[in-house]
C-alpha cells in the first residue's frame, strides 16, 4: 500500500510538533498516518524551506539596500563594460 503524500503545510506542522512542541517523531507519524522515516524527511525538508525563506528575506533586504545606495545609472555604468570593448572582443 502506498503511503500518504505529505503536503508542505504538513511538513511545517511536523517540524513545529517536533522542534517546538517536543513530540516524538513516531507520535507525529501516527497523527499524520505516515511512517516515522517520512516524518523525519518532512522535518528535514521543513528546515530547508525555512532556511530558504530566511535567505530570500535577506536577499531582498540587501537588494533594497543596494537600490537605495546606488542609483541605477551608476550601477549600469559600473557593471557593464564599455560597448566599444564589447565590439572589440
C-alpha positions in Angstrom: 0.0 0.0 0.0 1.3 3.4 -1.0 2.0 5.9 1.8 0.0 9.1 2.0 1.5 12.2 0.3 2.5 14.8 2.9 2.0 18.5 1.9 4.3 21.4 2.6 1.9 22.6 5.2 2.1 19.2 6.9 5.9 19.2 6.7 5.9 22.5 8.6 3.4 21.1 11.1 5.7 18.1 11.6 8.6 20.5 12.2 6.8 22.5 14.7 5.4 19.5 16.6 8.9 18.0 16.8 11.0 21.1 17.4 8.8 23.4 19.4 6.2 21.0 21.0 8.8 18.3 21.6 6.6 15.5 20.3 8.3 12.2 19.3 8.5 11.5 15.6 6.6 8.3 15.9 3.6 10.0 17.5 3.7 12.6 14.8 3.8 9.8 12.2 0.7 8.3 13.9 -1.1 11.6 13.8 -0.5 12.0 10.0 -0.8 8.3 9.3 2.6 8.1 7.7 5.9 6.3 8.7 8.4 7.7 11.1 11.0 8.0 8.3 8.5 10.1 6.3 8.2 12.4 9.3 12.0 12.6 9.7 12.3 13.5 6.0 9.4 16.1 6.3 11.2 17.8 9.3 14.4 17.9 7.2 12.6 19.4 4.3 10.8 21.9 6.5 14.2 23.1 7.9 15.3 23.6 4.3 12.1 25.5 3.4 12.6 27.8 6.5 16.3 28.4 5.7 15.4 29.2 2.1 12.7 31.6 3.2 15.2 33.4 5.5 17.8 33.6 2.7 15.2 35.1 0.4 14.3 37.6 3.0 18.0 38.6 3.5 18.4 38.8 -0.3 15.5 41.2 -0.6 17.0 43.3 2.3 20.3 43.5 0.5 18.7 44.2 -2.8 16.7 47.1 -1.3 19.8 48.5 0.4 21.8 48.4 -2.8 18.9 50.2 -4.6 18.9 52.9 -2.0 22.7 53.4 -2.0 23.4 53.1 -5.7 21.5 55.0 -8.4 20.5 52.7 -11.3 22.6 54.7 -13.8 25.7 54.4 -11.7 25.1 50.6 -11.3 24.8 50.1 -15.0 27.9 52.1 -15.8 29.9 50.2 -13.3 28.6 46.7 -14.0 28.5 46.8 -17.8 31.7 47.1 -19.8 32.0 49.9 -22.3 30.2 49.0 -25.5 33.4 49.7 -27.5 35.2 47.0 -25.6 32.3 44.5 -26.3 32.7 45.2 -30.1 36.5 44.8 -30.0 36.3 41.3 -28.4 
